[in-house]
Every structure is written in C-alpha cells, then in structure tokens.
Amino acid sequence: MKNIDLNSIPELPGVYIFKQSSNGKNNYIYIGKAKNLKNRIKNHLYLYSKQSKSFEIINNSDEFEYIVTNSELEAQILESKLIYQYKPYFNIQYKYRNPLKYITVIDSDGYPYFSVEDNFSSNATEILGPFINFMSYSEIFKLLGKLFGVRQCKYDFNKKRPPLCIYYHINMCSGPCQNMISKEEYNKNFKNALDFIKIEKQNIYKLIQEYQQQIRELSEKMEFEKAIIFREKLKTLQKYVDKVIKPYENAYIYYLHEDNINLIGIFFPPSNMKIMEIQNAEELTPVQIIFNTILNMNSQRIFVQEEFLQELKEFTKSYCQKYNDDISKKLEEIEIDFIQDENFEFLQKSCLNKLEYYKRNDVYVILKSLAQIIDVEIIYRIEVVDVSHFYGQDVYGALVVFEKNKFEKSKYRVFKLHNKFDDFSNIYELIYRRFKN
C-alpha cells in the first residue's frame, strides 16, 4: 500500500494504523503514534524507498487509517491501549530482541487446544501473554493434560480422529479423539484450563475447594481409587500455586537506556527473571515501555524506578479516566510503587551486567556498521553459500540464512550440484536455482 494521500492527513497529534485485509478480517500490522501525523507518515513513505522496516510495514498492508487525539499524551495512551488489544505483528516482532512467547487457543473443530507461538496464528481464537518462561511450555501443557484432560495433539477432528495415544493411557488427556468425553464436558474442563493459564486466582482457589470436596465425597462412598486421582490433581495444583501464583504477587521492573541500547528487566522474587532488549525504542517513551510491560503482567504490586514513578502514576491515572474498560479495572487493582530493597538492587545489577554484555557482543551494532559500509539503511537478511565435494564426486551446495537478527534454520537449503571441480560454476548454479525457486 504505497498510495497514501498525504494532503488528507492533518498536522495534529494522533495514532495511525496499518492493516492487512484477509478472509474478511482486518489484521493489524502496525500501530504508531505521532505528534504530527502528516510528518510521521511522510517519514514512513520516505523510509519505504530505503528498504527499511517501513518497507515491510507498507508492503504488507492494504489499508491505512488514523485517529486524531487532543494531545501527544492522549496519543501515547491510545497507542498503548491498541497495541495491547490487537498485538500488531510488527509492533511485537521488532520490539524485543528475545520476544516473549504467546500461548494461543486453536479451535477448528469444537475441541480447542493450546499452542505456543512467537507470532500470531490467524487460526487462533484467543491469544494469551506474552509470558515469562516460568516453566517450560511442554511442562505446562502436560500439567494441563493432567489436571483438566486438555488434549496434547493438534489434529483437526473434522478431518481425522487418531486412535487413543499414550497421553490418554497415563491420564494426561481425556481422549476426545475417540469420544471418551463429551464435547460439553471437554469444553467445560478447557475453560478451567484457560482460567488456570490466565492465573485467574479466584477461579483457581475455587477449583482447589472443588477438588477437596470431591475427595471428601468419594472417600465417604469408599471410592478410594477415584479419590486418589483427585488427590494427585490437588497436590499438583497446590504445588503450582506455591510456585507460580504466590511469588508473582510482587514484581519488579527496571528500565535502562545507554548507547542506543534499551533494556527492560522483569523480576519475580525469589528467582524468576527476564531481561530483554527493546528495538525501535525511539517510538516509545520509557513510561510507555514500562506501562505496556505492566499490562502483560498479573502481579498485584509492582515496583519501578523512582525516576519514573510519578509520571507512570499520572499516565496510568489518565488512562483509567479516559477509558472504562477491562484494562482500566486491571490497572486499578495494581499498586505501583518504589522500594530500594535487595530484590530491586539485584535486578538493577543484572540489567547493568546485561548492558555490558550487549555492548561487547551486540549483533545490532555489528549489522549497523556493516549497513553503513555497504550504504544501506538496515540489513534484514544475509544469505551465505558454500559448496563441497569429495574428489569431484557428490557435489553439494549449502545455503545458510540469517534473518531478523537470528539464524533461520527452517530456511536453510542443500542443493545437489553438477559441476565436478569448478567451484565458481557450482556457486553460480546454486545462486541461479535459489532465485529461480
């Protein structure tokens, strides 16, 4: 979408949105804010010609709209709300060096299941997160299978119903594939699993009470084998509460900026920490970054740096006054404060150590230097080829891809080549076939 009428865009503060229409749905590609909408979009169009990130945003969108606001602060608040609500691909993809994972709900046949994604599947009916990896995701899904009978497989039951698998026989799946449980009962259990993932504390504590009641009733009926199953579920659930929910009631956030490197650190005492580098931070204020981080957390009390505390409270208050929605209700339940304790100092020291590491080993700095040498705006993809043979026999070529600041092993390729001792001809053949395909 390159044909944007700049004359129709006002020179006022606001939020602009790039969308992609597919299957009758509007997928949000990118959401940004601007003090001057016209100048900001003009800048996007200029960078489009430079093959930068704007090129990918505009090239992947076919619809554009903007919302005028009364002030730049209001634009910041609205941008934060829309990014949190719609999770646009390019906002998420380019913000974090090591993106947090998202748990998506896939429901194509009436028997939903969970999946882990870096990006957002068009098949997802709900997106949860982003999450700090407090447990491995395979552990989480096995836990959900054990507690709620949520299926581990990803089959579309409208197309194929596989035989009962090992997970059913070890009580980690309720067997919906072979109708071992009704669709209504499965979906009821899945709803409980969803509350569990969202860390809906009241529902989880209610579930604990239900399990305790089930154990008492089954014991009175002398059905001890069934009671043991609920007892094991109860033990697992209480272990999860002790490990995940209770420690997460308090959290620490630390923001650090130096030498064009922006870090955000999140710490859930006693030992759960995640430090991320933020890209395109010039488009967000430190308070916006911290605010967006808070929106994706479930803690009741959050400690931030003293220098951002007052502005963050005013920003949050302005949001709640302007919008009366679920996010506002969530924010009103969170206490934001500052405390200089050992946990805060530990997070601060960890962020400073991470900063020094990035300054020594920053791939972005290296790529930026390389981009300046070859006179381009930014480097998104590097392809490396090489050929090998054994005395002229079994000639093969390999293609390695480095894209969006990481090696994309799924895009590696191996080519069977036909020139025995001529490496130049083999490389020519490899590159020709690479671009032909």
C-alpha positions in Angstrom: 0.0 0.0 0.0 2.0 2.9 -1.3 -0.7 5.3 -2.4 -1.5 7.3 0.8 -2.9 10.7 0.3 -0.7 12.9 2.5 -2.8 16.0 1.8 -5.8 14.4 3.6 -3.7 13.8 6.8 -3.8 16.6 9.4 -0.7 18.0 11.1 -2.1 17.1 14.5 -1.2 14.5 17.2 -2.8 11.1 16.9 -2.4 7.4 16.3 -2.1 5.7 12.9 -2.8 2.1 11.9 -1.7 -0.1 9.1 -3.9 -3.1 8.4 -4.0 -6.2 6.2 -7.3 -7.5 5.0 -7.6 -11.2 4.6 -10.6 -13.6 4.8 -12.8 -10.7 5.5 -10.8 -9.8 8.7 -8.7 -6.8 9.4 -5.3 -7.9 10.8 -3.4 -5.1 12.5 0.1 -4.9 11.0 1.5 -1.8 12.8 0.2 0.8 15.2 2.1 4.0 15.9 1.7 7.4 17.5 2.8 10.9 16.3 3.0 14.4 17.5 2.4 15.4 13.8 0.6 12.7 11.9 1.3 14.1 8.4 5.1 14.4 9.1 5.2 10.9 10.6 3.5 9.2 7.6 5.7 11.2 5.3 8.7 9.8 7.1 7.3 6.3 6.7 6.9 6.8 2.9 10.4 8.2 2.7 11.9 5.2 4.5 9.8 2.9 2.3 12.1 3.8 -0.6 15.1 2.9 1.6 14.1 -0.7 2.1 13.8 -0.3 5.8 11.3 -1.6 8.3 8.8 0.8 6.8 9.1 -1.0 3.6 7.9 -4.3 5.2 5.1 -2.5 7.1 3.7 -0.7 4.0 4.4 -3.6 1.6 2.3 -6.0 3.9 -0.6 -3.6 4.4 -3.5 -2.7 2.2 -5.4 -0.4 4.5 -4.5 2.7 6.4 -6.4 4.8 9.0 -5.6 7.4 11.7 -7.2 8.7 14.8 -6.7 12.3 15.8 -6.2 13.0 19.6 -6.2 16.2 21.7 -2.6 15.9 22.8 0.5 13.8 22.4 -0.1 12.3 25.8 -3.5 11.1 24.7 -1.9 9.6 21.6 0.6 7.7 23.8 -2.2 6.3 25.9 -4.3 5.3 22.9 -1.3 3.7 21.2 -0.6 1.6 24.3 -4.2 0.5 24.5 -4.4 -0.5 20.9 -1.1 -2.4 20.9 -2.1 -4.3 24.0 -5.6 -5.0 22.5 -4.6 -6.0 18.9 -0.9 -7.1 19.3 0.1 -6.0 15.8 2.7 -8.2 14.2 5.4 -5.5 13.6 5.0 -3.9 17.0 5.7 -7.2 18.7 8.2 -8.6 16.2 10.5 -5.6 16.3 10.2 -4.5 19.9 12.1 -7.3 21.7 15.4 -8.9 20.9 14.2 -12.1 22.5 10.5 -12.0 22.1 8.3 -13.4 24.9 6.2 -16.4 23.9 2.5 -16.4 23.4 0.1 -19.2 24.2 -2.7 -19.3 21.6 -6.0 -21.1 21.7 -6.7 -23.0 18.5 -10.3 -24.2 18.0 -11.2 -25.5 14.5 -13.4 -28.5 15.4 -15.0 -27.7 18.8 -12.2 -29.4 20.8 -9.8 -26.5 21.5 -6.1 -26.9 22.4 -3.2 -24.7 23.3 -0.2 -23.9 21.1 2.9 -21.8 21.7 3.7 -19.1 19.1 6.3 -16.4 18.5 3.9 -14.7 16.2 0.1 -14.8 15.9 -1.7 -17.5 14.0 -4.7 -16.5 12.0 -6.4 -19.7 13.3 -6.1 -18.5 17.0 -9.4 -17.7 18.7 -7.5 -16.2 21.7 -4.0 -15.1 22.4 -2.6 -15.2 26.0 0.5 -13.5 27.1 3.2 -12.6 26.5 4.6 -14.9 29.2 7.9 -15.1 31.0 9.0 -18.7 30.7 8.4 -19.6 34.4 8.1 -23.3 33.3 8.9 -25.0 30.0 5.8 -24.9 27.8 5.8 -28.7 27.4 5.6 -28.9 31.2 2.6 -26.5 31.2 0.7 -28.5 28.6 1.4 -31.8 30.3 0.2 -30.1 33.6 -3.0 -29.0 31.8 -3.5 -32.5 30.5 -3.0 -34.0 34.0 -5.3 -31.5 35.7 -8.0 -30.9 33.1 -7.6 -33.5 30.4 -6.7 -31.0 27.7 -5.5 -32.8 24.6 -1.8 -32.6 23.6 -2.4 -33.3 19.8 -3.1 -30.8 17.1 -5.4 -32.8 14.8 -8.5 -31.3 13.3 -11.1 -33.9 14.4 -13.3 -32.9 11.5 -10.7 -34.4 9.1 -9.0 -37.1 11.2 -9.7 -38.8 14.5 -6.5 -40.6 15.6 -6.5 -43.7 17.9 -6.1 -43.1 21.7 -2.5 -42.2 22.4 -0.1 -42.7 25.3 -1.3 -39.5 27.0 -4.8 -40.9 27.4 -3.4 -44.1 29.0 -1.3 -42.2 31.5 -4.2 -39.9 32.5 -2.8 -36.8 30.7 -5.6 -36.5 28.2 -9.3 -37.1 28.4 -9.5 -38.8 24.9 -11.8 -36.5 23.0 -10.5 -38.0 19.7 -12.4 -41.2 20.4 -15.3 -39.6 22.3 -14.1 -40.8 25.7 -15.5 -37.5 27.0 -18.5 -35.4 25.7 -17.8 -32.2 23.9 -19.7 -30.2 26.6 -17.6 -31.7 29.4 -14.4 -31.2 27.5 -15.1 -27.5 26.8 -16.0 -27.0 30.5 -12.7 -28.5 31.5 -10.9 -26.4 28.9 -12.5 -23.3 30.3 -11.0 -24.2 33.7 -7.6 -24.7 32.0 -7.9 -21.3 30.4 -8.5 -19.7 33.8 -5.5 -21.6 35.1 -3.3 -20.2 32.3 -4.5 -16.7 32.8 -3.8 -17.1 36.5 -7.3 -16.2 37.5 -6.7 -16.6 41.2 -10.2 -16.7 42.4 -11.1 -19.5 39.9 -8.0 -21.5 40.8 -8.7 -21.3 44.5 -12.3 -22.3 43.8 -11.1 -25.3 41.8 -8.9 -26.3 44.8 -12.1 -26.2 47.0 -14.0 -28.3 44.5 -11.2 -30.9 44.4 -11.2 -31.0 48.2 -15.0 -31.5 48.2 -14.7 -34.3 45.6 -12.1 -36.1 47.7 -14.3 -36.0 50.8 -17.4 -37.2 48.9 -15.6 -40.1 47.2 -13.9 -41.1 50.4 -17.3 -41.3 52.2 -18.6 -43.5 49.4 -15.5 -45.7 49.8 -14.5 -44.9 46.2 -10.8 -44.5 47.1 -9.3 -45.1 43.7 -11.3 -42.2 42.2 -10.4 -40.1 45.3 -6.7 -40.8 44.7 -7.0 -39.3 41.2 -8.4 -36.0 42.7 -5.8 -36.1 45.5 -3.0 -36.2 42.9 -4.6 -33.3 41.0 -4.9 -31.3 44.2 -1.3 -31.9 45.0 -0.2 -30.7 41.6 -2.5 -27.7 41.7 -1.3 -26.6 45.1 2.3 -27.0 44.0 1.6 -24.8 41.1 0.0 -22.2 43.3 3.0 -22.2 45.7 5.5 -22.0 42.8 3.8 -19.5 40.4 0.9 -17.6 41.9 2.1 -16.6 45.3 5.6 -15.4 44.2 4.0 -13.4 41.4 2.0 -11.2 43.7 5.0 -8.8 43.8 7.1 -7.9 40.8 10.0 -5.5 39.9 10.5 -3.7 36.6 13.8 -1.9 35.7 14.3 0.2 32.5 17.8 1.0 31.3 18.9 3.1 28.3 22.5 3.6 27.2 24.4 3.9 23.9 21.3 3.2 21.9 20.7 0.0 23.8 17.4 -0.2 25.7 16.7 -2.9 28.2 13.7 -3.8 30.3 14.1 -6.2 33.2 11.3 -8.1 35.0 11.9 -9.9 38.2 9.5 -12.1 40.2 11.2 -12.9 43.5 12.8 -15.1 44.5 14.4 -16.3 41.3 12.4 -15.7 38.1 13.9 -13.0 35.9 13.7 -11.9 32.3 15.8 -9.2 30.7 15.0 -8.1 27.1 16.5 -5.6 24.7 13.9 -3.3 23.1 14.1 -2.3 19.5 12.7 0.9 18.0 12.6 2.4 21.4 12.7 5.9 19.9 9.0 5.4 19.1 8.1 4.8 22.8 8.8 6.8 25.9 10.3 5.0 28.9 6.9 5.3 30.7 5.1 3.8 27.8 7.5 0.9 27.7 7.0 0.2 31.5 3.2 0.7 31.1 3.0 -1.8 28.3 5.1 -4.2 30.3 2.7 -3.8 33.3 -0.3 -4.6 31.1 1.1 -8.0 30.4 1.7 -9.0 34.0 -0.6 -10.4 36.7 1.1 -9.1 39.8 -0.8 -7.1 42.4 2.1 -4.9 43.4 4.8 -3.7 41.0 7.9 -1.8 41.9 9.6 0.6 39.4 12.4 3.1 39.4 11.8 6.2 41.5 12.6 8.5 38.5 9.6 7.1 36.5 7.2 6.5 39.4 5.3 9.8 39.4 5.0 10.1 35.6 3.9 6.5 35.4 1.2 7.0 38.0 -0.1 10.1 36.1 0.0 8.2 32.8 -2.0 5.3 34.4 -4.5 7.7 36.0 -5.1 9.4 32.7 -5.7 6.1 31.0 -8.2 5.0 33.6 -10.0 8.3 33.4 -10.3 8.2 29.7 -11.2 4.5 29.3 -13.6 2.5 31.4 -12.7 -1.0 30.2 -11.2 -4.2 31.4 -7.7 -2.8 31.2 -8.7 0.1 33.5 -10.2 -2.3 36.0 -7.0 -4.3 36.0 -4.8 -1.2 36.4 -7.0 0.0 39.4 -6.2 -3.3 41.2 -2.4 -2.9 40.7 -0.4 -1.0 43.3 2.6 0.8 41.6 5.4 1.8 44.0 9.2 2.2 44.5 11.3 0.3 47.0 15.1 0.2 47.3 15.5 -3.3 48.7 17.7 -6.3 47.9 15.4 -7.5 45.1 15.5 -4.2 43.3 19.3 -3.9 43.6 19.6 -7.5 42.3 17.5 -6.6 39.2 19.4 -3.4 38.7 22.8 -5.1 38.8 21.6 -7.9 36.5 20.4 -5.3 33.9 23.7 -3.4 34.1 25.6 -6.7 33.6 23.4 -7.5 30.6 24.0 -4.0 29.2 27.8 -4.6 29.3 27.3 -7.9 27.6 25.3 -6.3 24.8 27.8 -3.5 24.4 30.6 -6.1 23.8 28.6 -8.6 21.7 25.8 -6.6 20.1 24.8 -8.1 16.8 22.8 -5.0 16.1 25.9 -2.8 16.4 27.7 -5.1 14.0 24.9 -5.1 11.5 24.5 -1.3 11.7 28.2 -0.9 11.0 28.0 -3.3 8.1 25.0 -1.4 6.7 26.9 1.8 6.8 29.8 0.2 4.9 27.6 -1.0 2.1 25.5 2.1 2.2 22.0 0.7 3.1 19.5 1.8 5.7 19.4 -1.5 7.6 20.2 -5.2 7.0 17.3 -7.7 7.5 18.6 -10.8 5.7 22.0 -12.3 5.0 22.5 -15.4 2.9 25.8 -17.4 2.8 26.5 -20.1 0.3 29.3 -22.7 0.1 30.0 -25.8 -2.0 31.7 -29.1 -1.1 32.6 -32.3 -3.0 34.7 -35.4 -2.5 37.3 -35.6 -5.3 34.7 -34.3 -7.8 32.0 -36.7 -6.6 28.9 -36.0 -4.5 28.9 -32.2 -5.2 26.6 -30.3 -2.8 26.0 -26.7 -2.0 24.6 -25.2 1.2 22.6 -22.0 1.8 22.5 -20.5 5.3 20.1 -17.7 6.2 20.5 -15.0 8.8 17.2 -13.0 9.0 15.8 -10.5 11.5 18.9 -10.8 13.7 18.9 -14.6 14.1 19.7 -17.7 12.1 16.6 -19.1 10.4 17.4 -22.8 10.3 14.0 -23.6 8.7 15.2 -21.6 5.6 18.5 -23.4 5.2 18.8 -25.3 1.9 21.0 -28.0 0.4 21.5 -28.3 -3.3 22.8 -31.3 -5.4 25.1 -29.7 -7.9 26.5 -30.9 -11.3 30.0 -29.3 -11.9 32.7 -31.6 -10.6 35.8 -29.5 -9.9 34.5 -25.9 -10.8 33.5 -24.2 -7.6 32.6 -20.9 -9.4 30.2 -22.7 -11.7 28.7 -24.6 -8.8 28.1 -21.4 -6.9 26.6 -19.8 -10.0 24.3 -22.8 -10.4 23.3 -22.7 -6.7 22.5 -19.0 -6.8 20.6 -19.3 -10.1 18.5 -22.1 -8.7 18.0 -20.2 -5.4 16.5 -17.2 -7.2 14.7 -19.3 -9.8 12.8 -21.0 -7.0 
